[in-house]
Amino acid sequence: MKLITWNLRYDSIPDDITVQQTLKALPNPLKEPTYLAVSNEQPWSSRRIRVAEKVLAGGVVLAGFQEALVRQVQDLAELLGADWSWTGVGRSDGKNVGEYNPIFYKTTELKLISGDSFWLSGTPMKPSKHQDAGLFRICTAAKFEVVSTSKLFTVLNTHLDHQSDAQRRLGASLILTRARYEAFTTQSPVFVMGDFNSTAGGSDSGAYQILTGLLAPVAIDPTFGQKYFVPSTVLPGFKLLDLRGQAPRNRISTTFATFTGFSKPQHTTEWTRIDFIFGNGNGGWSADAYSVETALSDDGMLASDHRPVFAEVSL
């Protein structure tokens, strides 16, 4: 099955244009599009069609998005159609305020068993913000059953803070605790995906290194630790594996950077890899392909300041 993680860029230029109005205004598909030479951010109403098209055309069965406000979630639900559903909450109130990290899934392929959210802070069981963080940060957790095989797997979709390395390390430690618990209790694969706002190497790589076992986790809320407790003798040294390093070399895209900004292709100074998909290190899955795809269309429109990251996995 194919998974995708994609930071959509939140709806920072809101308007009243409906999905149906956008669809009716689409140009003749048999005519060459006019190159718009757009390099700056455009309204969500101009970008959303390309997001849905990437998901539907790519054979995706599960998509983890970040930065989606409620309008964006509703628009994607409409564009993806009746074969799709989703789970998640707004991070500001645990309901519908603030950005979501929604997990969309194709209902003909996957059955949602359970879903919940936790906050990446000192009080993860309620809407809250880490003291050093710029914003509330959340993780959406969902357990699925593959319709055709009845196999189970869990997905954790997150978006770590843009300014606090302490928050990112705490968030990674909470996520690793939950991932280990799910791997133990379900005896099934666990995938972690999202925008880490930090790289895999260098001074800001603490979150990545904690998840992949290169650094020890930091202390977490004891209530959370007790709820997702796993005996020390079970899955010792549990860690996650970066799927980009697990797929066959000839099926990994040479496109590397996942964040590009709304910049022209020749302006690469900000390009970097900060969006990832991981799998549990104790196995139960294989990575068959991994790709980062451009969100630039022939008319010069960028669908997001991030590129979508795809992974093909087998259970």
N, C-alpha and C positions, 0 to 999 in steps of 0.2 A: 504494500500500500504506500501511497505517497503522502507525506506530511509537508506542511509549509509553515514557516514563521515569517511575520511581516509587520514591521512598524509602519502604520498607515500615515503618520503625521495627523495630529488632531485637527478638527474642523475649525481652524483659526480664522477663516474668512467665510463666516456663515452667510447664507442667503436663503431665499424662500423657493428656490427652484426644486421641483419634485423630481423623483426618479422618472416618472412617466414623461415629464416635460423634456428631460435630458434625452431620453430614448427617442422621442419624436423629432428632436433637433439633430440627431446624428446624420452626417452627410451620406451621400450616395456611396455605398461600399465599392462600386465598380469604377469610381473616379479616384485618381491619385490625390492624396491629401496635400493641402498646401502646407509647406514647412513654416511653422510659426516662429521658430527660433526662440522658443520660450526657455528661460533659464531660471526664472524666479518662481516662487511658490504660487500655485493657482488654487482656486476654490475647490473644496471637496466635491462639489457638484460637477466639476470638470474632470476630476480624477477618478471618481468611483467606478465608472464603467470599465476602466482599464484594470482596476483591482479585481473586479468580478470576472473579467475575461481571463486573467491570468490563472485564477483558481479553476474555473470551469474548463478551460482549454487544456490545463495541465494534468488532468486526471487525478486531481487531489481528492482525498477522502476526509482529511482533517486539516484545519487551518487555525493556527494560533495567531491572533492579531494583538497589537499593542497600540495605545493612544486613541482608541476608538471612543468617541463620545456617543451618547445614546442615539443621536440621529444617524451616525455612521453605522452603528450596529443594526438599526432598523433598515437603513438603505441596503446594506449587504444582505440582510435576510430577504428583502424583496428581490434583489437582483439575482441571488443564487437560486431562489425558487423553492418550491414545495418539497423537494427532496432533501433540503438542508434544514438543520436546526442548530441551536447554539446554547451555551451556558456561560454564566459570568455575571458580575455585578459591578456597579460604579464604585470606584475605590474611595470616594470621599465620604459616602454614607452607608456603603454596603447594600445599596438599592440601585438608584439610577442616576446619582449625581457624581460627576467626575469621569475620568477616563476608565474604560473597561480594558481588561485583557481577555476578551471573549475567545472561547474555543468553539469554532464552527465545525460541524461534522455532517457527513452525508448519511442520512438515515437509512438508505437502502443498503449501505455497507456496514454501518456501525450502530450499535445500540448503547445509549447512555445508561450506565448502571447507577452512578452517583456523581454529584458535583458539589463543590464548596469552594470557599475562598479564605485566605488568611493574609494578614498584613505583615509586611517585612519591617517590623519594628520591635521595640521592647515589650509590646502588648499585642501579639499577633492575632488574638482571638476576637479583636474588635477593631473598627475603623480607627487608625492611629498613624502617626508619622514618627519616624526616627528623629531624634533631637537634632542631628546634624544634616538631615536630608532637606532637599529643596522642596520636595513634594511627597504626598502620600504614595506609598508603593505597595503593590498587592501581587499575590500569586493565585491564579485560578487552577484548581485541581479537578480532574475529571477521570473517572474510570469507565472503560468501554468494553463491550463484547463485540468481536468480529462476527457479523451475522452468518457468514458462510461456514465458519469453523468453530464458533463458540469460544475461541481463545480470548483471554482477557489481556488488557494492557492499561496503563495509567499515563496521563499526560499532565505535566505541570507547566503552565504558561506564565511568564513573568516579564517585568520591566523594572530593572534596578535603577537607582538614583543617578542623576547626571552630575551631581556635585560632591557627594559624600562617599568616600571610599569605605568609611566605617559602616555606612548603611549597606553598601554592596557586599561587604564581608559578612555582615549579620544576615542579610537576605540569603546569601549562598548557603550559610550554615543552617538556616531554617529549612531551605529547600532540600538540602542534602539529608537532613533528618527525616523529612516527610518522604523523600524518594526511597530511602532505606526501609522505612516502615511499610510502604506500599509494596516494595519488592519482596519483603519478608511475608507480609500477610496475604498477598495475592499469589505469591510464587509465579509472578508473571512480569513481563517487561515493563519498564518505566522510562518515559522519555521526558526530558526537560528542554524547553525551548524559550526563546525570547530575546529581548534587547537588553544587553548587560551594561550598556553605556561605559564599557571598559574593554580592554583588549585581552588577548591570551598571553601576552608577554609584556614586560616593562613594568614601570612603577605603579600602574593602575590595574594590575592583573590579579589582585587578591581574590576576587570572587571566582574567577576561572580556576585559579590554583587550588582553592578550597574544594570546589566541586570535583576536580580531577585528582585529588589526593596529594597534591604537592605541598599544600599547607594544611595545618590542623584547623578545624572549625573553631569559631569563637564561641563564647558562652551565649546560650539562648535562654529565653523565658522558661522557667522550670515547669510551668503548667503545660506549655506546648510540648516540652520534652517528655513529660509523663504521658500525655495523651498519645504521642507517637513513639512510645518507648519500644526499643528492641534490645534484647539481652546482648551483652557484650560478646558473648560466644557465637552469636548469630551474625553472619555476613561481616566478619571482622575486616577492617580495611576497606569497607564499602566506598566506592567512588563511581564517578560517571566518566564515560568515554565520549570524546568529541567525534561526532559521526563523520566529519570531514576527513579525519585520519583513519576511519574504519572501512570506508568504501573502497572498492577496487580502484587503483590509480587511474586506469583508463576511463573511469566513469565519474571522475571528479572534475568539475568545471575549472578552467584556468581563471575565470573571474573570481576574485578573492575578496575585494572590499564589499562590505554590506551597507556601509553608510557613505553616501556621496554628496549629501546636501542637494539643494536644487541648483546644481551647477552644470555648466556645459562639459561635454566629455573630456575636453583638453584641460580642464581645471581640476586637478587631482590632489591638491595639497591637503584637503580635509578627508580624503578617502581613507577608510580604515575598516577593519573587521571587528564588529562589536555585537553581531547577532549570531546566535548559535543554536544548534540542536544536539543534545546529548542523549546517550542511552546508558542504562544501568550496567555497571562493569561486571556483574555476575552473570550476564548473558540472557539467553532466551530469545534473541533476535539476531539478525544480521543486517548490515547496511549494504545495499546493492548499488546505490548511486547517491551523489551529493552535488548540488549545483546552486550557484548564485546567479540570478538572472536579472538582466537589465529591466528597468521599469520605464524605459524611454521608447516612445513610439515614433513612427515616421514623420509625424507632424511636429516633433520636438517637444511633446508634452511629457513631463515626468509624473508618474502616478504617486510618488512619495519621495522623501529625502532618504529613504532606505530602499535597498533592493530586497526582493523576496528570496528566501533561502528554502530550497526544496531538498527533501531527503526521501529516498525510496528504501523501505525496510521490509523485511520478511520476518514473520513470527513463527 
